[in-house]
Amino acid sequence: MQNSDPSSRFESNDEDPSANAPHEIPSNPYDPPAFKPSPVGASQSEGLEFSGPPSGTVDQSVEHHSSGQDRSPLPPPVNGNPIALQVHDFRTQAPGLYRIIAFLWNAIGMPAVSLLVFFGASFVAIVIAAMVVHGEFHPRMLGNAEVMAKVTQSRVGFLILVLAPQLALVSTAIVLPLLSPDGFRRRLSLVRGHWPLWAWTAAAMTTPLIGWISSIVVGTLMGESENMKMMTDVFRGHGESGFLIPLALMIGATPALCEELVFRGYIQTRLNTVVGPFFGIAIASVLFAVFHWDLVHVIAVLPLGFYLGVIAWRSGSLFPAMLAHFVNNSISVFAVVMAPEQEGDLPSVKLVAFFGTALLLALASSIVTAIALWRLPMPVSQAIETHDETQDIVVSS
């Protein structure tokens, strides 16, 4: 292509035989288009060629420069927000300093703020739940195990204790992307991505297998903590009282939405572009595990965090991780409620049938997920955005 007219850089690939190649990444306005270098000898103005959605593989010869001098100017934010404009100008003019600040904020600042908000909301939730259940609250109630047990045994009280801290946790991760020059959905990876729905489903159904293996290993080496035993008793009490399905949906959906938006959506999305996916996934996964606080629980969910981080990165979307988190938590609630109360008791027929079916689905899905991770194309290292007004192709940080 030898035309230097910018508008001519956007060419249709209708006649390109690779457009019908297998493992093609679906096209949608929120996914980054592929780009490829011009032939050797092309002028500088012809340095990038728009080639439509990538098919199959990513050209490894494409080099993503980290220096602001080697990168085309970033497009201004479409929402025109003054704060987003300032962030856009800052990261365009001082990309190195921007990356340092972005790393420190997402690896330290954001987790610290979220932790403070979470604990503050947890205390407020305890106060409100105690007032709802007992009609009053006094600080001495916090040290009374019997009083607090009645709060957790109450459906309304338990609902408050679960929802309030989770909603507070995600509040910062929802507000700040509204000011991002990347746009709300792109900043949180709430986009279609390039995995087909069958890969989403397989990745989600594989998740319980990861959780079970981790729980068995950690339980064998460390045993069950007191906090985990208390939560097991609470789940079993609500489940046996006819609240099993609403309980499973609540425990499945709430963390799947709130925790994924914070750790994989907000933190990991930015860290992946700042320090690369390896360290981005590792840092986000460790933070995700630490937020579970109980040491046994922290170690048990760490492999799950890594797995969710990998599928969020490889799929290019947060939705598969949300779905996988939901499936894992929901099935865990069913398994806990149906499990024998005493160690010597035999499992019920329902538990054997449920566990056997879930295990077979997880094993089959793990094979499909492995194929998806192997065969579906790798995401590009940095997003490429198009600016509708100028039709310039730029590399986003």
C-alpha positions in Angstrom: 0.0 0.0 0.0 1.7 3.1 -1.2 -1.0 5.8 -0.6 -0.1 8.2 2.2 -3.7 9.5 2.5 -4.7 8.6 6.2 -8.2 7.8 5.2 -6.9 5.2 2.8 -5.3 3.2 5.6 -8.6 1.7 6.5 -9.1 -1.1 4.0 -11.8 -3.7 3.8 -10.6 -7.3 4.1 -13.7 -8.8 2.4 -11.4 -10.4 -0.2 -8.8 -11.5 2.2 -8.9 -15.3 2.5 -7.7 -15.1 6.1 -11.0 -13.4 7.0 -12.6 -16.9 7.0 -9.7 -18.6 8.7 -10.4 -20.7 11.8 -10.1 -19.2 15.3 -10.9 -15.7 13.9 -11.3 -13.1 16.6 -14.9 -11.6 16.4 -15.0 -8.0 15.5 -16.7 -5.4 17.7 -16.2 -1.7 18.3 -14.7 -2.3 21.7 -12.0 -4.7 20.6 -8.6 -3.3 19.4 -8.0 -3.9 15.6 -4.8 -5.6 14.5 -2.1 -3.7 12.8 1.0 -4.8 10.8 4.1 -3.1 9.6 4.3 -1.8 6.0 6.6 -3.6 3.6 10.3 -2.8 3.8 11.1 0.5 2.1 7.7 2.2 2.7 7.8 5.8 3.8 7.3 6.8 7.5 3.8 8.1 6.7 2.9 4.6 5.6 4.2 2.9 8.8 1.0 1.3 9.9 -1.7 -0.4 7.9 -5.2 -1.2 9.2 -6.0 -4.7 8.4 -9.3 -5.3 10.3 -9.8 -7.9 13.0 -6.8 -10.2 13.4 -7.2 -13.8 12.4 -5.6 -16.7 14.1 -2.3 -15.3 15.3 -0.6 -12.0 16.1 2.3 -11.0 14.1 5.2 -11.2 16.5 7.3 -8.8 14.5 5.1 -5.9 15.7 7.0 -3.9 18.3 5.1 -2.0 20.9 7.4 0.8 22.0 7.3 2.0 25.6 8.8 5.4 24.9 6.4 8.2 24.4 8.6 9.5 21.6 8.2 6.3 19.7 4.4 6.2 20.0 1.8 8.1 18.0 -0.2 10.6 20.0 -3.0 9.1 22.1 -6.5 10.2 21.1 -8.3 12.5 23.5 -11.1 11.0 25.6 -14.4 11.0 23.8 -16.4 12.0 26.9 -14.7 15.4 27.2 -14.4 15.1 31.0 -11.8 17.7 32.2 -10.2 15.2 34.6 -9.9 12.6 31.8 -8.4 15.3 29.5 -5.8 16.1 32.1 -4.9 12.4 32.6 -4.7 12.0 28.8 -2.4 15.0 28.5 -0.2 13.7 31.3 0.2 10.2 30.1 0.9 11.5 26.6 3.5 14.1 27.6 5.2 12.1 30.4 4.6 8.4 29.7 7.4 7.2 31.9 6.2 9.0 35.0 2.6 8.0 34.2 3.6 4.4 34.2 5.3 4.7 37.6 2.3 6.4 39.2 -0.2 4.0 37.6 1.8 1.1 39.0 2.0 2.5 42.5 -1.7 3.4 42.5 -3.0 0.1 41.2 -0.6 -2.1 43.2 -0.6 -0.2 46.5 -2.9 2.8 46.6 -6.1 1.3 45.2 -5.9 -1.9 47.3 -5.2 0.2 50.5 -8.2 2.5 49.8 -10.4 -0.5 49.0 -9.4 -2.3 52.1 -10.2 0.7 54.3 -13.6 1.1 52.6 -14.3 -2.6 53.0 -13.5 -2.7 56.7 -15.4 0.5 57.3 -18.5 -0.8 55.5 -18.2 -4.1 57.4 -18.4 -2.4 60.7 -21.3 -0.3 59.6 -23.0 -3.4 58.3 -22.6 -5.2 61.6 -24.1 -2.2 63.4 -27.1 -2.0 61.0 -27.6 -5.8 61.1 -27.5 -5.9 64.9 -30.1 -3.1 65.1 -32.4 -4.9 62.6 -32.1 -8.3 64.4 -31.9 -7.2 68.0 -33.5 -3.7 67.8 -30.4 -2.0 69.3 -26.7 -2.0 69.1 -24.0 -1.6 71.8 -20.2 -2.1 71.3 -20.3 -5.0 73.8 -22.4 -7.0 71.4 -19.3 -7.4 69.2 -17.7 -9.7 71.8 -20.8 -11.7 72.4 -20.7 -14.8 70.2 -24.3 -15.7 70.9 -25.6 -12.3 69.9 -23.6 -12.2 66.7 -24.6 -15.8 65.9 -28.3 -14.6 65.8 -27.3 -11.8 63.4 -25.7 -14.3 61.0 -28.6 -16.7 61.3 -31.1 -14.1 60.3 -31.6 -13.9 56.6 -32.0 -10.1 56.6 -28.9 -9.8 58.9 -26.8 -12.1 56.8 -27.9 -10.3 53.6 -26.7 -7.0 55.1 -23.4 -8.5 56.2 -22.7 -9.8 52.8 -23.9 -7.1 50.5 -22.8 -3.9 52.2 -19.0 -4.6 52.3 -19.0 -5.9 48.8 -20.8 -2.9 47.4 -18.5 -0.6 49.3 -15.5 -2.5 48.0 -16.5 -2.0 44.4 -17.6 1.6 44.7 -14.1 3.0 44.0 -13.6 0.8 41.1 -16.8 2.0 39.5 -16.4 5.7 40.2 -12.8 6.2 39.0 -13.2 4.6 35.5 -15.9 7.3 34.8 -13.0 9.8 34.8 -10.6 7.6 32.7 -9.6 8.7 29.2 -10.0 5.1 28.2 -13.7 5.1 28.8 -15.6 3.2 31.5 -16.0 -0.2 29.7 -12.5 -0.4 28.2 -10.9 0.7 31.5 -12.7 -2.2 33.3 -12.4 -4.7 30.4 -16.2 -4.9 30.2 -15.9 -5.6 26.5 -16.8 -8.6 24.3 -13.2 -9.7 23.9 -12.2 -12.3 21.3 -13.1 -15.6 22.9 -16.3 -17.4 21.6 -19.0 -18.2 24.0 -18.0 -21.9 24.1 -14.7 -20.9 25.6 -16.4 -18.7 28.2 -18.5 -21.7 29.2 -15.7 -24.2 29.3 -13.5 -21.8 31.4 -16.3 -21.2 33.8 -17.1 -24.9 34.3 -13.4 -25.7 34.9 -13.2 -23.3 37.8 -14.7 -25.7 40.5 -12.0 -28.2 39.7 -9.3 -25.6 40.5 -11.1 -24.8 43.7 -11.5 -28.4 44.8 -7.9 -29.4 44.2 -6.7 -26.3 46.0 -9.1 -26.9 49.0 -8.1 -30.6 49.3 -4.3 -29.7 49.3 -4.6 -26.8 51.7 -7.1 -28.7 53.9 -4.7 -31.7 54.1 -1.7 -29.6 55.0 -3.3 -26.9 57.2 -6.7 -28.1 58.2 -9.8 -26.0 58.4 -9.6 -22.6 60.2 -12.2 -21.5 62.8 -13.5 -18.8 60.5 -14.1 -21.3 57.7 -15.9 -23.6 60.1 -18.1 -20.7 61.2 -19.0 -19.8 57.6 -19.7 -23.5 56.9 -22.1 -23.6 59.8 -23.8 -20.4 58.6 -24.2 -21.6 55.1 -25.5 -25.0 56.2 -28.0 -23.3 58.6 -29.4 -21.1 55.8 -29.4 -23.9 53.3 -31.2 -26.4 55.4 -33.9 -23.8 56.2 -35.0 -23.6 52.6 -32.8 -20.7 51.6 -30.3 -22.7 49.6 -30.9 -21.4 46.1 -31.1 -17.7 47.1 -28.0 -18.2 49.2 -26.0 -19.8 46.4 -27.1 -17.1 44.0 -26.1 -14.3 46.5 -22.7 -15.8 47.4 -22.1 -16.6 43.7 -23.2 -13.3 42.1 -22.0 -10.7 44.6 -18.3 -11.5 44.7 -18.4 -12.4 41.0 -19.4 -8.9 40.2 -17.8 -6.8 42.9 -14.5 -8.6 43.4 -13.9 -9.2 39.7 -14.5 -5.5 38.9 -11.9 -4.5 41.5 -9.1 -7.1 41.1 -9.3 -8.3 37.5 -11.2 -5.3 36.0 -9.6 -2.3 37.6 -6.3 -3.4 39.0 -5.2 -6.1 36.6 -6.3 -4.3 33.5 -4.0 -1.4 34.2 -1.1 -3.4 35.6 -1.1 -5.6 32.4 -0.4 -2.5 30.3 2.2 -1.1 32.8 4.3 -4.1 33.8 3.0 -6.8 31.5 0.5 -9.6 31.9 2.8 -11.9 33.9 3.3 -9.5 36.8 -0.1 -7.9 36.3 -1.9 -11.2 36.9 0.5 -12.2 39.7 0.0 -8.9 41.7 -3.8 -8.8 41.2 -4.1 -12.5 42.2 -2.1 -12.0 45.4 -4.2 -8.9 46.3 -7.4 -10.9 45.6 -6.2 -13.7 47.9 -5.1 -11.3 50.7 -8.5 -9.7 50.8 -10.0 -13.0 52.0 -8.0 -12.3 55.2 -8.1 -15.8 56.8 -4.7 -17.4 56.2 -6.1 -20.8 55.2 -8.6 -19.1 52.9 -5.9 -16.9 51.4 -3.8 -19.8 50.4 -6.7 -21.8 49.1 -8.0 -19.1 46.8 -4.6 -18.0 45.4 -4.6 -20.6 42.6 -8.2 -19.6 41.7 -7.1 -15.9 41.5 -4.3 -16.9 39.0 -6.7 -18.9 36.9 -9.3 -16.1 36.8 -6.5 -13.6 35.9 -5.3 -15.8 33.0 -8.7 -16.3 31.4 -9.5 -12.5 31.8 -6.3 -11.7 30.0 -6.4 -14.3 27.3 -10.1 -13.7 26.5 -9.6 -9.9 26.5 -12.7 -9.5 28.6 -13.7 -9.5 32.2 -17.0 -11.4 31.6 -15.5 -14.9 31.5 -13.8 -14.4 34.8 -17.1 -13.1 36.3 -18.9 -16.2 35.0 -16.2 -18.5 36.3 -16.2 -16.8 39.8 -20.0 -17.2 39.9 -20.0 -20.9 39.0 -17.2 -21.6 41.5 -18.9 -19.9 44.5 -22.4 -21.2 43.7 -21.3 -24.8 43.4 -19.2 -24.4 46.6 -22.3 -23.3 48.5 -24.2 -26.4 47.3 -21.4 -28.7 48.2 -20.9 -27.2 51.7 -24.6 -27.4 52.5 -25.0 -31.0 51.3 -21.7 -32.2 52.9 -21.9 -34.4 56.0 -21.8 -32.5 59.3 -19.5 -35.1 61.0 -16.3 -36.4 59.5 -17.3 -40.0 60.0 -20.8 -39.7 58.3 -21.3 -41.1 54.8 -22.1 -38.6 52.1 -25.7 -38.6 50.9 -26.9 -39.8 47.5 -27.6 -36.3 46.5 -24.1 -35.1 47.3 -22.5 -38.0 45.4 -24.7 -37.4 42.4 -24.1 -33.6 42.5 -20.4 -33.9 43.1 -20.0 -36.6 40.4 -21.8 -34.6 37.8 -20.0 -31.4 38.6 -16.6 -33.2 38.6 -17.2 -34.8 35.2 -18.3 -31.5 33.7 -15.2 -29.8 35.2 -12.9 -32.5 33.8 -14.4 -32.3 30.3 -14.4 -28.5 30.4 -10.8 -28.4 31.5 -9.8 -30.1 28.3 -11.8 -27.6 26.2 -10.3 -24.7 28.2 -6.8 -26.0 27.5 -7.6 -26.2 23.8 -8.9 -22.6 24.0 -5.8 -21.4 25.7 -3.6 -23.2 23.2 -5.4 -22.6 20.0 -7.1 -19.2 20.3 -4.9 -16.3 19.5 -2.8 -14.5 22.1 -3.9 -10.9 22.8 -1.7 -8.1 21.7 0.5 -6.6 24.4 -1.1 -3.2 24.3 -4.5 -2.0 23.0 -4.7 -0.1 19.7 -7.5 2.4 19.5 -9.0 4.2 16.5 -10.0 7.9 16.7 -13.1 8.5 14.6 -12.4 12.1 13.9 -8.8 11.8 12.6 -8.8 8.1 11.7 -5.3 7.9 13.1 -4.0 4.6 14.4 -2.4 4.9 17.7 -1.0 2.7 20.4 -2.6 3.2 23.8 -0.8 2.9 27.1 
